[in-house]
Amino acid sequence: MVLAGGGATRYGGRPKGLEEVGGRRILDRLVDEMTTAFGTRPLLVANAPEAATWRDDLDVVADLRPGLGALGGLLTAVCLGPAPVVVAAWDMPFVTSGLLAALAAGLADADACLPESGGRRGVEPLCAAYGPACRPAIERALDEGDLRAIGFHRHIRVGILPLAEVRRFGDPATLFLNVNTPDELALAEAAWQGRGSSPSSAGRTPGRPR
């Protein structure tokens, strides 16, 4: 599932997943990678009234419990998506089908599988795989007032895709690059232009520009 959250205020109100990297919208890139990984087009979790116009071949669902940020999006994904579900935030232009498939495979021994990263949390909860046990765990966290995207992990078995494995699919600094700001969009474009090969064809992302 593709999670289309955030108000895109840093883009003047434009939906950030509709921005282009390498001449294509980020949303379209994610749809291609998910379709390659799993053989079907993903659902789109989005609350914007115009979301159905973004791609007419995608089913759109709104948050079941609006106003709860990223955790509300994850709850919607595990409730309405196929079980298990693999999610990616729609502002990640370099997520690959290989990484998504590896995360799904990690659910064989865990209720959730997240990739290790150099980010502030150490893992990437908005590019991860979640099994059915996550639903009651997320609901419990919400009832406790814990809106952290990883707060419910204490109630489930969490598997981590190690950084060494993540690097098989690209440089983590670029792989999990979020285009939250115009500067980050420019960084993503520079990374795309400097790539050695296409992420779709090689299953890897370009190295982060220096």
C-alpha positions as CSV (number, residue, x, y, z in Angstrom):
1,M,0.0,0.0,0.0
2,V,1.1,3.5,-0.7
3,L,0.7,6.0,2.2
4,A,-0.1,9.5,1.0
5,G,0.1,11.5,4.2
6,G,1.0,15.0,5.1
7,G,-0.3,18.4,3.9
8,A,2.5,19.2,1.5
9,T,2.6,22.7,2.9
10,R,6.3,23.0,1.9
11,Y,5.2,22.6,-1.7
12,G,2.6,25.3,-1.6
13,G,-0.1,22.8,-1.0
14,R,0.8,20.6,-4.0
15,P,0.7,16.8,-3.1
16,K,4.4,15.8,-2.7
17,G,3.9,12.4,-4.2
18,L,2.9,14.0,-7.4
19,E,6.3,15.8,-7.7
20,E,8.6,14.4,-10.4
21,V,12.0,12.8,-10.0
22,G,13.8,11.8,-13.2
23,G,10.8,13.0,-15.2
24,R,8.2,10.8,-13.5
25,R,6.0,11.3,-10.5
26,I,7.1,9.7,-7.3
27,L,3.7,8.0,-6.9
28,D,4.1,6.4,-10.4
29,R,7.5,5.1,-9.5
30,L,6.2,3.5,-6.3
31,V,3.2,1.9,-8.0
32,D,5.6,0.3,-10.5
33,E,7.9,-1.1,-7.9
34,M,5.0,-2.5,-5.8
35,T,3.4,-4.0,-8.9
36,T,6.7,-5.6,-9.8
37,A,7.2,-7.0,-6.3
38,F,3.8,-8.4,-5.7
39,G,2.0,-8.7,-9.1
40,T,-0.9,-6.4,-8.3
41,R,-1.3,-2.6,-8.0
42,P,-1.2,-1.3,-4.5
43,L,-4.0,0.5,-2.6
44,L,-3.5,4.2,-2.0
45,V,-4.2,5.5,1.5
46,A,-5.1,9.2,1.1
47,N,-7.5,11.6,2.7
48,A,-7.4,14.3,0.0
49,P,-10.8,14.7,-1.7
50,E,-9.1,14.7,-5.1
51,A,-7.0,11.6,-4.5
52,A,-9.1,9.4,-6.8
53,T,-8.0,11.7,-9.7
54,W,-4.3,11.0,-9.1
55,R,-4.4,7.6,-10.9
56,D,-7.6,6.2,-12.1
57,D,-6.3,2.6,-11.9
58,L,-5.8,2.7,-8.1
59,D,-8.3,2.1,-5.4
60,V,-8.2,4.8,-2.8
61,V,-9.1,4.4,0.9
62,A,-9.2,7.1,3.5
63,D,-7.9,6.8,7.1
64,L,-10.3,4.8,9.2
65,R,-9.4,7.1,12.2
66,P,-8.4,10.5,10.7
67,G,-6.0,12.9,12.4
68,L,-3.7,10.3,13.9
69,G,-0.7,10.9,11.6
70,A,1.5,8.1,10.4
71,L,0.1,5.6,12.9
72,G,-3.4,6.2,11.6
73,G,-2.1,5.4,8.1
74,L,-0.6,2.2,9.3
75,L,-3.8,1.2,11.1
76,T,-5.7,1.8,7.8
77,A,-3.2,-0.3,5.9
78,V,-3.4,-3.3,8.2
79,C,-7.2,-3.1,8.4
80,L,-8.0,-2.7,4.7
81,G,-4.9,-4.0,2.9
82,P,-4.2,-7.7,2.1
83,A,-2.7,-9.6,5.0
84,P,0.2,-9.2,5.3
85,V,0.7,-5.7,3.9
86,V,3.8,-3.9,2.7
87,V,3.7,-0.1,2.9
88,A,5.8,2.7,1.6
89,A,5.4,6.5,2.0
90,W,4.7,8.2,-1.2
91,D,7.5,10.7,-0.8
92,M,10.2,7.9,-1.2
93,P,11.2,7.9,-4.9
94,F,14.0,5.3,-4.6
95,V,12.2,2.4,-2.9
96,T,12.8,-0.8,-4.9
97,S,10.8,-3.9,-5.6
98,G,13.6,-6.0,-4.3
99,L,13.5,-4.3,-0.9
100,L,9.8,-4.5,-0.7
101,A,9.9,-8.3,-1.4
102,A,12.6,-8.8,1.2
103,L,10.5,-7.0,3.8
104,A,7.5,-9.2,3.0
105,A,9.7,-12.3,3.3
106,G,10.8,-11.1,6.8
107,L,7.3,-11.7,8.1
108,A,7.9,-15.5,8.1
109,D,9.3,-15.1,11.7
110,A,7.9,-11.8,12.9
111,D,4.7,-9.8,13.1
112,A,6.4,-6.8,11.5
113,C,9.6,-6.4,9.4
114,L,11.3,-3.1,9.2
115,P,14.5,-2.1,7.4
116,E,17.4,-0.9,9.5
117,S,18.5,2.6,8.5
118,G,20.6,5.6,9.7
119,G,17.5,7.6,10.4
120,R,16.5,9.0,13.8
121,R,14.5,5.9,14.7
122,G,17.1,3.5,13.4
123,V,14.4,1.8,11.3
124,E,11.9,2.9,8.7
125,P,8.3,2.3,9.8
126,L,6.9,3.9,6.7
127,C,8.7,1.4,4.4
128,A,7.9,-1.9,6.1
129,A,5.8,-5.0,6.2
130,Y,3.1,-5.7,8.7
131,G,1.1,-8.8,9.6
132,P,-2.4,-9.2,11.1
133,A,-1.2,-9.1,14.7
134,C,-0.3,-5.4,14.2
135,R,-3.9,-4.3,14.1
136,P,-4.7,-5.0,17.7
137,A,-1.3,-3.8,18.7
138,I,-1.8,-0.4,16.9
139,E,-5.3,-0.1,18.3
140,R,-3.9,-0.7,21.8
141,A,-1.2,2.0,21.3
142,L,-3.8,4.5,20.1
143,D,-6.0,3.8,23.1
144,E,-3.0,4.4,25.3
145,G,-2.4,7.8,23.5
146,D,0.9,6.7,21.9
147,L,0.9,8.0,18.4
148,R,4.5,7.1,17.6
149,A,4.9,5.1,14.4
150,I,6.9,2.5,16.4
151,G,5.2,2.8,19.7
152,F,3.1,-0.4,19.2
153,H,6.2,-2.5,18.6
154,R,6.3,-3.5,22.3
155,H,3.2,-5.5,21.7
156,I,4.4,-7.6,18.7
157,R,7.4,-9.6,17.4
158,V,9.5,-7.2,15.4
159,G,11.9,-8.4,12.8
160,I,14.7,-6.1,11.4
161,L,16.2,-6.4,7.9
162,P,19.9,-5.7,8.8
163,L,21.7,-2.7,7.2
164,A,24.0,-5.1,5.3
165,E,20.9,-6.6,3.6
166,V,19.4,-3.2,3.0
167,R,22.6,-2.2,1.2
168,R,21.9,-4.9,-1.4
169,F,19.2,-2.6,-2.7
170,G,21.1,0.7,-2.6
171,D,22.6,3.3,-0.4
172,P,20.3,3.6,2.6
173,A,20.8,7.4,2.7
174,T,19.2,7.6,-0.8
175,L,17.0,4.5,-0.5
176,F,15.0,6.1,2.3
177,L,15.3,9.7,1.1
178,N,12.0,11.6,1.8
179,V,11.2,14.6,-0.4
180,N,9.6,16.6,2.4
181,T,11.1,19.9,1.1
182,P,12.0,21.4,-2.2
183,D,15.7,21.1,-1.2
184,E,15.2,17.3,-0.7
185,L,13.4,17.1,-4.0
186,A,16.4,18.8,-5.7
187,L,18.7,16.3,-3.8
188,A,16.6,13.4,-5.1
189,E,16.8,14.7,-8.7
190,A,20.6,15.0,-8.4
191,A,20.8,11.5,-7.1
192,W,18.6,10.3,-10.0
193,Q,20.6,12.1,-12.6
194,G,23.9,10.7,-11.2
195,R,22.7,7.1,-11.1
196,G,24.7,4.4,-12.7
197,S,21.6,2.3,-13.7
198,S,17.8,2.4,-13.2
199,P,16.5,1.2,-9.8
200,S,13.8,-0.7,-11.6
201,S,16.1,-2.7,-13.8
202,A,18.9,-3.2,-11.3
203,G,17.0,-3.3,-8.1
204,R,19.3,-0.7,-6.6
205,T,19.3,3.0,-5.9
206,P,21.9,5.5,-6.9
207,G,24.5,6.5,-4.4
208,R,23.8,9.8,-2.5
209,P,25.4,12.7,-4.3
210,R,28.4,14.2,-2.5
